[in-house]
Amino acid sequence: MMSINNYYNIRRVPFDTIRKAKSGISEAVDKILKHYDAYIRALSMVETRDHWYFNWDLYERLQFKLMELIFKFKF
């Protein structure tokens, strides 16, 4: 379980950046995509019988899904 001190030290996307991204400013969308890039890359690793490989299709679908969610975000 995460302690309360560690909870507040987590780096978050600023609210203003989310607001700008929702309004369509591409620089803000890029900031959000960059913020979650390491997580999306980790989710895009696929294990087969003998090795791991990076699935570019999955990576692009996850990025697209994140962009959809940015525009659906409700304040």
MMTF fields as JSON, N, C-alpha, C and O atoms, coordinates in Angstrom:
{
  "mmtfVersion": "1.0.0",
  "mmtfProducer": "UNKNOWN",
  "numBonds": 299,
  "numAtoms": 300,
  "numGroups": 75,
  "numChains": 1,
  "numModels": 1,
  "chainsPerModel": [1],
  "groupsPerChain": [75],
  "chainIdList": ["A"],
  "bondAtomList": [4, 2, 8, 6, 12, 10, 16, 14, 20, 18, 24, 22, 28, 26, 32, 30, 36, 34, 40, 38, 44, 42, 48, 46, 52, 50, 56, 54, 60, 58, 64, 62, 68, 66, 72, 70, 76, 74, 80, 78, 84, 82, 88, 86, 92, 90, 96, 94, 100, 98, 104, 102, 108, 106, 112, 110, 116, 114, 120, 118, 124, 122, 128, 126, 132, 130, 136, 134, 140, 138, 144, 142, 148, 146, 152, 150, 156, 154, 160, 158, 164, 162, 168, 166, 172, 170, 176, 174, 180, 178, 184, 182, 188, 186, 192, 190, 196, 194, 200, 198, 204, 202, 208, 206, 212, 210, 216, 214, 220, 218, 224, 222, 228, 226, 232, 230, 236, 234, 240, 238, 244, 242, 248, 246, 252, 250, 256, 254, 260, 258, 264, 262, 268, 266, 272, 270, 276, 274, 280, 278, 284, 282, 288, 286, 292, 290, 296, 294],
  "bondOrderList": [1, 1, 1, 1, 1, 1, 1, 1, 1, 1, 1, 1, 1, 1, 1, 1, 1, 1, 1, 1, 1, 1, 1, 1, 1, 1, 1, 1, 1, 1, 1, 1, 1, 1, 1, 1, 1, 1, 1, 1, 1, 1, 1, 1, 1, 1, 1, 1, 1, 1, 1, 1, 1, 1, 1, 1, 1, 1, 1, 1, 1, 1, 1, 1, 1, 1, 1, 1, 1, 1, 1, 1, 1, 1],
  "groupList": [{"groupName": "MET", "atomNameList": ["N", "CA", "C", "O"], "elementList": ["N", "C", "C", "O"], "formalChargeList": [0, 0, 0, 0], "bondAtomList": [1, 0, 2, 1, 3, 2], "bondOrderList": [1, 1, 2], "singleLetterCode": "M", "chemCompType": "L-PEPTIDE LINKING"}, {"groupName": "SER", "atomNameList": ["N", "CA", "C", "O"], "elementList": ["N", "C", "C", "O"], "formalChargeList": [0, 0, 0, 0], "bondAtomList": [1, 0, 2, 1, 3, 2], "bondOrderList": [1, 1, 2], "singleLetterCode": "S", "chemCompType": "L-PEPTIDE LINKING"}, {"groupName": "ILE", "atomNameList": ["N", "CA", "C", "O"], "elementList": ["N", "C", "C", "O"], "formalChargeList": [0, 0, 0, 0], "bondAtomList": [1, 0, 2, 1, 3, 2], "bondOrderList": [1, 1, 2], "singleLetterCode": "I", "chemCompType": "L-PEPTIDE LINKING"}, {"groupName": "ASN", "atomNameList": ["N", "CA", "C", "O"], "elementList": ["N", "C", "C", "O"], "formalChargeList": [0, 0, 0, 0], "bondAtomList": [1, 0, 2, 1, 3, 2], "bondOrderList": [1, 1, 2], "singleLetterCode": "N", "chemCompType": "L-PEPTIDE LINKING"}, {"groupName": "TYR", "atomNameList": ["N", "CA", "C", "O"], "elementList": ["N", "C", "C", "O"], "formalChargeList": [0, 0, 0, 0], "bondAtomList": [1, 0, 2, 1, 3, 2], "bondOrderList": [1, 1, 2], "singleLetterCode": "Y", "chemCompType": "L-PEPTIDE LINKING"}, {"groupName": "ARG", "atomNameList": ["N", "CA", "C", "O"], "elementList": ["N", "C", "C", "O"], "formalChargeList": [0, 0, 0, 0], "bondAtomList": [1, 0, 2, 1, 3, 2], "bondOrderList": [1, 1, 2], "singleLetterCode": "R", "chemCompType": "L-PEPTIDE LINKING"}, {"groupName": "VAL", "atomNameList": ["N", "CA", "C", "O"], "elementList": ["N", "C", "C", "O"], "formalChargeList": [0, 0, 0, 0], "bondAtomList": [1, 0, 2, 1, 3, 2], "bondOrderList": [1, 1, 2], "singleLetterCode": "V", "chemCompType": "L-PEPTIDE LINKING"}, {"groupName": "PRO", "atomNameList": ["N", "CA", "C", "O"], "elementList": ["N", "C", "C", "O"], "formalChargeList": [0, 0, 0, 0], "bondAtomList": [1, 0, 2, 1, 3, 2], "bondOrderList": [1, 1, 2], "singleLetterCode": "P", "chemCompType": "L-PEPTIDE LINKING"}, {"groupName": "PHE", "atomNameList": ["N", "CA", "C", "O"], "elementList": ["N", "C", "C", "O"], "formalChargeList": [0, 0, 0, 0], "bondAtomList": [1, 0, 2, 1, 3, 2], "bondOrderList": [1, 1, 2], "singleLetterCode": "F", "chemCompType": "L-PEPTIDE LINKING"}, {"groupName": "ASP", "atomNameList": ["N", "CA", "C", "O"], "elementList": ["N", "C", "C", "O"], "formalChargeList": [0, 0, 0, 0], "bondAtomList": [1, 0, 2, 1, 3, 2], "bondOrderList": [1, 1, 2], "singleLetterCode": "D", "chemCompType": "L-PEPTIDE LINKING"}, {"groupName": "THR", "atomNameList": ["N", "CA", "C", "O"], "elementList": ["N", "C", "C", "O"], "formalChargeList": [0, 0, 0, 0], "bondAtomList": [1, 0, 2, 1, 3, 2], "bondOrderList": [1, 1, 2], "singleLetterCode": "T", "chemCompType": "L-PEPTIDE LINKING"}, {"groupName": "LYS", "atomNameList": ["N", "CA", "C", "O"], "elementList": ["N", "C", "C", "O"], "formalChargeList": [0, 0, 0, 0], "bondAtomList": [1, 0, 2, 1, 3, 2], "bondOrderList": [1, 1, 2], "singleLetterCode": "K", "chemCompType": "L-PEPTIDE LINKING"}, {"groupName": "ALA", "atomNameList": ["N", "CA", "C", "O"], "elementList": ["N", "C", "C", "O"], "formalChargeList": [0, 0, 0, 0], "bondAtomList": [1, 0, 2, 1, 3, 2], "bondOrderList": [1, 1, 2], "singleLetterCode": "A", "chemCompType": "L-PEPTIDE LINKING"}, {"groupName": "GLY", "atomNameList": ["N", "CA", "C", "O"], "elementList": ["N", "C", "C", "O"], "formalChargeList": [0, 0, 0, 0], "bondAtomList": [1, 0, 2, 1, 3, 2], "bondOrderList": [1, 1, 2], "singleLetterCode": "G", "chemCompType": "PEPTIDE LINKING"}, {"groupName": "GLU", "atomNameList": ["N", "CA", "C", "O"], "elementList": ["N", "C", "C", "O"], "formalChargeList": [0, 0, 0, 0], "bondAtomList": [1, 0, 2, 1, 3, 2], "bondOrderList": [1, 1, 2], "singleLetterCode": "E", "chemCompType": "L-PEPTIDE LINKING"}, {"groupName": "LEU", "atomNameList": ["N", "CA", "C", "O"], "elementList": ["N", "C", "C", "O"], "formalChargeList": [0, 0, 0, 0], "bondAtomList": [1, 0, 2, 1, 3, 2], "bondOrderList": [1, 1, 2], "singleLetterCode": "L", "chemCompType": "L-PEPTIDE LINKING"}, {"groupName": "HIS", "atomNameList": ["N", "CA", "C", "O"], "elementList": ["N", "C", "C", "O"], "formalChargeList": [0, 0, 0, 0], "bondAtomList": [1, 0, 2, 1, 3, 2], "bondOrderList": [1, 1, 2], "singleLetterCode": "H", "chemCompType": "L-PEPTIDE LINKING"}, {"groupName": "TRP", "atomNameList": ["N", "CA", "C", "O"], "elementList": ["N", "C", "C", "O"], "formalChargeList": [0, 0, 0, 0], "bondAtomList": [1, 0, 2, 1, 3, 2], "bondOrderList": [1, 1, 2], "singleLetterCode": "W", "chemCompType": "L-PEPTIDE LINKING"}, {"groupName": "GLN", "atomNameList": ["N", "CA", "C", "O"], "elementList": ["N", "C", "C", "O"], "formalChargeList": [0, 0, 0, 0], "bondAtomList": [1, 0, 2, 1, 3, 2], "bondOrderList": [1, 1, 2], "singleLetterCode": "Q", "chemCompType": "L-PEPTIDE LINKING"}],
  "groupTypeList": [0, 0, 1, 2, 3, 3, 4, 4, 3, 2, 5, 5, 6, 7, 8, 9, 10, 2, 5, 11, 12, 11, 1, 13, 2, 1, 14, 12, 6, 9, 11, 2, 15, 11, 16, 4, 9, 12, 4, 2, 5, 12, 15, 1, 0, 6, 14, 10, 5, 9, 16, 17, 4, 8, 3, 17, 9, 15, 4, 14, 5, 15, 18, 8, 11, 15, 0, 14, 15, 2, 8, 11, 8, 11, 8],
  "groupIdList": [1, 2, 3, 4, 5, 6, 7, 8, 9, 10, 11, 12, 13, 14, 15, 16, 17, 18, 19, 20, 21, 22, 23, 24, 25, 26, 27, 28, 29, 30, 31, 32, 33, 34, 35, 36, 37, 38, 39, 40, 41, 42, 43, 44, 45, 46, 47, 48, 49, 50, 51, 52, 53, 54, 55, 56, 57, 58, 59, 60, 61, 62, 63, 64, 65, 66, 67, 68, 69, 70, 71, 72, 73, 74, 75],
  "secStructList": [7, 7, 7, 2, 2, 2, 2, 2, 6, 1, 7, 7, 7, 7, 2, 2, 2, 2, 2, 2, 2, 2, 6, 6, 7, 2, 2, 2, 2, 2, 2, 2, 2, 2, 2, 6, 2, 2, 2, 2, 2, 2, 2, 6, 3, 3, 3, 7, 1, 1, 7, 3, 3, 3, 7, 2, 2, 2, 2, 2, 2, 2, 2, 2, 2, 2, 2, 2, 2, 2, 2, 2, 7, 7, 7],
  "xCoordList": [0.838, 0.0, 0.877, 1.905, 0.473, 1.246, 0.968, -0.184, 2.039, 1.852, 1.336, 1.473, 0.756, 0.177, 1.258, 0.999, 2.474, 3.561, 3.978, 4.218, 4.067, 4.42, 3.304, 3.571, 2.056, 0.922, 1.005, 0.735, 1.368, 1.415, 2.697, 2.79, 3.681, 4.913, 4.857, 5.817, 3.761, 3.619, 3.489, 2.725, 4.243, 4.188, 2.888, 2.574, 2.144, 0.855, 0.877, 1.684, -0.004, -0.18, -0.95, -2.008, -0.439, -1.155, -2.547, -2.753, -3.479, -4.857, -4.935, -5.72, -4.13, -4.14, -3.733, -4.268, -2.793, -2.371, -3.515, -3.72, -4.251, -5.401, -6.458, -7.035, -6.709, -7.704, -7.304, -8.141, -6.022, -5.543, -5.618, -5.992, -5.264, -5.316, -6.751, -7.008, -7.676, -9.086, -9.596, -10.469, -9.051, -9.483, -8.789, -9.092, -7.853, -7.258, -5.867, -5.381, -5.214, -3.858, -2.886, -2.728, -2.246, -1.433, -0.229, 0.178, 0.352, 1.502, 1.096, 1.874, -0.096, -0.584, -0.854, -0.555, -1.415, -1.648, -0.308, -0.184, 0.702, 2.028, 2.638, 3.293, 2.427, 2.938, 2.312, 3.002, 1.018, 0.331, 0.812, 1.058, 0.944, 1.44, 2.86, 3.193, 3.688, 5.06, 5.061, 5.879, 4.151, 4.053, 3.768, 4.337, 2.894, 2.5, 3.276, 2.971, 4.274, 4.978, 5.648, 5.528, 6.336, 7.02, 6.012, 6.262, 4.886, 3.85, 3.252, 3.045, 2.979, 2.415, 3.415, 3.029, 4.693, 5.727, 5.784, 5.92, 5.684, 5.709, 4.506, 4.633, 3.349, 2.155, 2.232, 1.537, 3.08, 3.19, 4.177, 4.341, 4.829, 5.741, 4.915, 4.079, 5.161, 4.393, 5.357, 6.421, 4.967, 5.811, 5.329, 4.138, 6.257, 5.961, 6.614, 7.062, 6.67, 7.25, 8.684, 9.052, 9.486, 10.909, 11.476, 12.646, 10.708, 11.249, 10.131, 8.953, 10.557, 9.655, 9.873, 10.991, 8.828, 9.001, 8.061, 7.057, 8.422, 7.644, 6.594, 6.926, 5.347, 4.232, 3.85, 3.163, 4.31, 4.045, 2.562, 2.085, 1.844, 0.409, -0.305, -1.143, 0.025, -0.563, -0.177, -1.008, 1.075, 1.564, 0.74, 0.297, 0.544, -0.221, -1.69, -2.301, -2.261, -3.656, -3.814, -4.797, -2.855, -2.928, -2.768, -3.441, -1.887, -1.749, -3.046, -3.495, -3.635, -4.891, -5.996, -6.786, -6.049, -7.065, -6.88, -7.858, -5.626, -5.356, -5.824, -6.406, -5.577, -6.041, -7.562, -8.12, -8.234, -9.705, -10.171, -11.106, -9.506, -9.906, -9.644, -10.383, -8.6, -8.327, -9.519, -9.972, -10.026, -11.129, -12.468, -13.399, -12.576, -13.813, -13.782, -14.779, -12.62, -12.468, -13.5, -13.697, -14.16, -15.179, -14.645, -14.057, -14.857, -14.385, -15.403, -15.175],
  "yCoordList": [-1.19, 0.0, 1.245, 1.289, 2.236, 3.459, 4.367, 4.576, 4.902, 5.809, 7.153, 7.468, 7.919, 9.207, 10.164, 10.982, 10.084, 10.964, 10.636, 11.545, 9.36, 8.98, 9.323, 9.634, 9.27, 9.574, 10.998, 11.232, 11.93, 13.324, 13.679, 14.771, 12.794, 13.045, 12.52, 12.693, 11.889, 11.377, 12.552, 13.487, 12.487, 13.553, 13.434, 12.369, 14.508, 14.512, 15.513, 16.442, 15.309, 16.274, 17.459, 17.271, 18.679, 19.852, 19.993, 19.69, 20.452, 20.626, 21.559, 21.325, 22.606, 23.566, 22.89, 23.218, 21.953, 21.222, 20.362, 20.277, 19.734, 18.918, 19.795, 19.428, 20.956, 21.882, 22.342, 22.393, 22.678, 23.113, 21.978, 22.198, 20.762, 19.611, 19.338, 19.032, 19.45, 19.213, 20.243, 19.947, 21.449, 22.491, 22.361, 23.116, 21.403, 21.117, 21.653, 21.605, 22.159, 22.682, 21.5, 20.748, 21.354, 20.155, 20.042, 18.929, 21.161, 21.103, 20.481, 19.736, 20.776, 20.215, 18.718, 17.94, 18.315, 16.888, 16.156, 15.074, 16.753, 16.144, 16.002, 15.002, 17.001, 16.915, 15.742, 15.024, 15.546, 14.449, 13.106, 12.171, 13.013, 11.77, 11.468, 10.316, 12.496, 12.3, 11.875, 11.052, 12.434, 12.091, 10.599, 9.962, 10.05, 8.644, 7.7, 6.508, 8.208, 7.393, 6.157, 5.071, 6.288, 5.128, 4.063, 2.869, 4.483, 3.533, 2.818, 1.605, 3.573, 2.984, 2.015, 0.954, 2.379, 1.476, 0.181, -0.9, 0.284, -0.924, -1.817, -3.041, -1.209, -1.991, -2.612, -3.585, -2.044, -2.524, -3.673, -4.185, -4.083, -5.226, -6.511, -6.672, -7.408, -8.649, -9.827, -9.853, -10.79, -11.969, -13.116, -13.423, -13.731, -14.948, -16.102, -15.916, -17.26, -18.411, -18.186, -18.56, -17.586, -17.508, -16.099, -15.958, -15.07, -13.715, -12.672, -12.963, -11.447, -10.305, -9.482, -9.42, -8.858, -7.941, -6.751, -6.817, -5.672, -4.439, -4.466, -4.643, -4.292, -4.321, -2.884, -2.197, -2.444, -1.071, -0.808, 0.293, -1.784, -1.621, -1.343, -0.445, -2.103, -1.894, -0.532, 0.158, -0.145, 1.165, 2.296, 3.209, 2.226, 3.27, 3.267, 4.329, 2.085, 2.022, 2.616, 3.306, 2.355, 2.92, 4.432, 5.135, 4.941, 6.392, 7.01, 8.041, 6.388, 6.893, 6.876, 7.815, 5.811, 5.709, 6.818, 7.401, 7.112, 8.198, 9.527, 10.344, 9.75, 10.992, 11.077, 12.151, 9.959, 9.954, 10.348, 11.133, 9.795, 10.079, 11.526, 12.096, 12.121, 13.538, 14.377, 15.26, 14.103, 14.917, 14.602, 15.403, 13.433, 13.08, 13.488, 13.351, 13.994, 14.34, 15.381, 16.385, 15.121, 16.056, 16.782, 16.175, 18.079, 18.906, 18.944, 19.593],
  "zCoordList": [0.0, 0.0, 0.0, 0.675, -0.745, -0.863, 0.333, 0.716, 0.913, 2.041, 1.521, 0.339, 2.402, 2.014, 1.535, 0.652, 2.099, 1.658, 0.228, -0.566, -0.108, -1.471, -2.45, -3.611, -1.99, -2.852, -3.388, -4.566, -2.552, -2.968, -3.717, -4.277, -3.742, -4.487, -5.917, -6.668, -6.309, -7.662, -8.624, -8.384, -9.709, -10.712, -11.493, -12.024, -11.564, -12.253, -13.407, -13.426, -14.346, -15.434, -14.864, -14.264, -15.042, -14.517, -15.139, -16.314, -14.338, -14.78, -15.982, -16.901, -15.98, -17.082, -18.398, -19.457, -18.329, -19.524, -20.053, -21.264, -19.161, -19.569, -20.223, -21.246, -19.627, -20.179, -21.578, -22.479, -21.761, -23.077, -24.092, -25.244, -23.669, -24.581, -25.015, -26.179, -24.079, -24.414, -25.41, -26.226, -25.34, -26.279, -27.631, -28.554, -27.761, -29.061, -29.295, -30.425, -28.28, -28.453, -28.525, -27.562, -29.673, -29.932, -29.005, -28.672, -28.581, -27.669, -26.333, -25.736, -25.867, -24.608, -24.754, -23.847, -25.886, -26.141, -26.153, -25.579, -26.814, -26.853, -25.463, -25.172, -24.603, -23.224, -22.483, -21.758, -22.659, -21.982, -22.537, -21.775, -23.855, -24.453, -23.972, -23.693, -23.878, -23.396, -21.922, -21.511, -21.14, -19.716, -19.531, -18.646, -20.36, -20.225, -21.139, -21.187, -21.866, -22.857, -22.257, -22.822, -21.149, -20.546, -20.129, -20.3, -19.588, -19.18, -20.397, -20.371, -21.456, -22.669, -23.3, -23.791, -23.288, -23.828, -23.028, -23.601, -21.723, -20.888, -21.185, -21.228, -21.387, -21.72, -23.109, -23.402, -23.961, -25.337, -25.502, -26.61, -24.441, -24.504, -24.424, -23.535, -25.356, -25.446, -25.308, -25.926, -24.494, -24.285, -25.179, -25.226, -25.872, -26.616, -25.849, -24.718, -26.442, -25.74, -25.288, -24.174, -26.134, -25.832, -25.689, -25.334, -25.948, -25.793, -25.707, -25.915, -25.392, -25.354, -26.619, -27.13, -27.122, -28.24, -28.067, -27.358, -28.737, -28.681, -29.787, -30.959, -29.418, -30.368, -30.738, -29.983, -31.916, -32.351, -32.561, -32.287, -33.034, -33.245, -31.922, -31.838, -30.912, -29.592, -29.035, -28.445, -29.218, -28.764, -29.388, -28.691, -30.694, -31.373, -30.961, -30.839, -30.747, -30.302, -28.905, -28.635, -28.013, -26.661, -26.682, -25.928, -27.537, -27.661, -28.188, -27.687, -29.183, -29.741, -28.685, -28.594, -27.892, -26.842, -25.813, -25.345, -25.457, -24.518, -25.101, -24.388, -26.385, -27.012, -27.01, -26.788, -27.254, -27.177, -25.78, -25.623, -24.771, -23.393, -23.001, -22.199, -23.559, -23.284, -23.734, -23.004, -24.935, -25.474, -24.827, -24.91, -24.176, -23.465, -21.993, -21.284, -21.534, -20.126, -19.718, -20.402, -18.581, -18.072, -16.85, -15.955, -16.826, -15.711, -14.595, -13.574]
}
